[in-house]
């Protein structure tokens, strides 16, 4: 491969990465928010104030297949976002690890829907329910770790450097609101604190997607 061909291949991969980040970031935010809002509308007795999101896809939940499909789209979009970050970042190393972690986050999220859904509230703990909790922890850790790594890895990046501080803020908010939410898990306002955490990472995903779209429009 000549030097020119190598440059063209690199530019092609970069563009593919921007497209993946654009589609993944916007689709992830839209699919997750849309599924949660839809669940609140169509599931009898569901409360955004008190109930967790995972209850929407627990065994026996009304409209589980429909809502599970929405969350599956979200997780595929997160994996696409991770791929986009991996391909479009100017520097490798930390950004590569961050991209892989986001892909892992998406995979964990899919497994949390099926075959390891959350146990219905008030029922005995099952093996699948236990794995669900472990996967939820993996999802949270990979998400926070990816955001922190991108704060450092995007230093000087011509596309992504503007999102360094938002990435760090997102990681901090996920940790803080997630910690408070965990302490409130047995209360009737757990759902509210879970929503604070979700807004933190969904806003970050959307910011990545919009930044990628803006970059593509000006190429």
Residue pairs with C-beta under 8 A, 6 or more apart in sequence:
1 9
13 87
14 87
14 88
15 216
15 219
16 87
17 83
17 84
17 85
17 86
17 87
17 88
17 89
18 84
18 88
18 159
18 212
18 215
18 216
19 84
19 212
19 216
20 80
20 81
20 83
20 84
20 87
20 88
21 80
21 81
21 84
21 85
21 88
21 208
21 209
21 211
21 212
22 84
22 209
22 212
22 213
22 216
23 77
23 80
23 84
23 209
24 77
24 78
24 79
24 80
24 81
24 82
24 83
24 84
24 205
24 209
25 77
25 81
25 84
25 205
25 206
25 207
25 208
25 209
25 210
25 212
26 205
26 206
26 209
26 210
26 213
27 73
27 74
27 77
27 80
27 209
28 74
28 77
28 78
28 81
28 202
28 205
28 209
29 202
29 203
29 205
29 206
29 209
31 70
31 71
31 73
31 74
31 77
32 70
32 71
32 74
32 198
32 202
33 202
34 70
35 56
35 67
35 70
35 71
35 74
36 48
36 53
36 56
36 195
36 198
38 66
38 67
38 70
39 46
39 53
39 56
39 63
39 67
40 46
40 47
40 48
42 62
42 63
43 56
43 61
43 62
43 63
43 67
44 62
46 55
46 56
47 191
48 191
48 192
48 195
49 188
49 189
49 191
49 192
50 188
50 189
50 190
50 191
50 192
51 190
51 191
52 118
52 190
52 191
52 194
53 191
53 194
53 198
54 112
54 117
54 118
54 132
54 136
55 61
55 118
55 120
55 121
56 63
56 64
56 67
56 71
57 64
57 67
57 68
57 71
57 112
57 113
57 117
57 118
58 64
58 117
58 118
58 119
58 120
58 121
59 117
59 119
59 120
60 120
61 67
61 120
68 113
68 114
71 109
71 113
72 110
72 113
74 109
75 105
75 106
75 107
75 109
75 110
75 113
76 106
76 110
77 106
78 102
78 103
78 105
78 106
78 109
78 205
79 102
79 103
79 105
79 106
79 107
80 106
81 102
81 106
81 205
81 208
81 209
82 98
82 99
82 100
82 101
82 102
82 103
82 104
82 105
82 106
82 146
83 99
83 103
84 99
84 208
84 212
85 95
85 98
85 99
85 102
85 146
85 150
85 208
86 95
86 96
86 98
86 99
86 100
86 103
87 99
88 159
88 160
88 212
89 95
89 96
89 99
89 153
89 154
89 157
89 159
89 160
90 156
90 157
90 158
90 159
90 160
91 153
91 154
91 155
91 156
91 157
93 153
94 149
94 150
94 152
94 153
95 149
95 150
95 153
95 154
95 157
97 149
98 145
98 146
98 147
98 149
98 150
98 153
99 146
101 142
101 143
101 145
101 146
101 149
102 142
102 143
102 146
104 138
104 142
105 138
105 139
105 142
105 143
105 146
108 135
108 136
108 138
108 139
108 142
109 135
109 139
111 131
111 135
112 118
112 132
112 135
112 136
112 139
115 128
116 128
116 129
116 131
116 132
116 135
117 128
117 129
117 132
118 129
118 132
119 125
119 126
119 128
119 129
119 132
140 174
140 178
143 174
143 201
144 171
144 174
144 175
147 167
147 168
147 170
147 171
147 174
147 201
147 204
148 167
148 168
148 171
150 160
150 163
150 164
150 167
151 164
151 165
151 167
151 168
151 171
154 160
154 161
154 163
154 164
154 167
155 161
155 164
159 211
159 212
159 215
160 208
160 211
162 211
163 207
163 208
163 211
166 204
166 207
167 204
170 200
170 201
170 203
170 204
173 196
173 197
173 200
174 197
174 200
174 201
177 193
177 196
177 197
177 200
178 197
180 193
180 196
181 190
181 193
181 194
181 196
181 197
184 190
184 193
